Amino acid sequence: MIEHVSLRCRNARVSRKFYEQALAPLGYEVDKEYSDSFGFIQGGRHDFWVTKGKVATPNHLAFHAASRAQVDQLVTDGPAHGWRLLFPDRHPHAGGPDQYAAYLENTDGYEVELAAP
């Protein structure tokens, strides 16, 4: 069981907009905010933190989406919030024929997977 995830970003304000757009539809909301970091809460736990600092090798995070329609909507809305769709030629089955998911990258180079049931 993961206690929490903490990622580094170059600009906390820009990253907050990016992660809020991705995570709010999945039930996360910003609960704690400081000048250089912010934390998302879901189900009463602080699961996910973003902090300004040196960005290392890109990471990959995967989140469950409620439906294929939700994945599609996040892909449609993504560019307006700094998302870049990865593997567009294989989307939405870049993870294989049995998986419906979007692989997106933010301005810090982090990859986020949004997978539908």
Phi, psi and omega in degrees: 000131180276132178283312175193167176238137177229125179243153176265153177217162178279325185219110185298322181295314179294316181294325179300315179300316180298307183290325176300316181298324182279321190265334180303315178295344180265004176098006178267148173218151178291127182243327179234138179215134177233178184297330183235015180200165176205153182234140177260144179239144173209131179063030176083004181238144172274098186267336194218123180237146174232130185227138176295136179171187180293127180271123181265204178306137179306143180251171178230124175240142178238134179234146175280130171261157183287331185199169174295323178299323179293318176301312181301318180294319179295324177293317179297316182280341188308309184303329179291345182243015176093007178280147172231124180288125175270152177054047184300332180288343179246359181292138006263018183246033180297335178272001181127164185294338182264002182243135175249109185206161172243136174249118185236153179234140179259183185293343176269358179087010178279139177262132179237129177255132177242109186252135178261153177291000000 
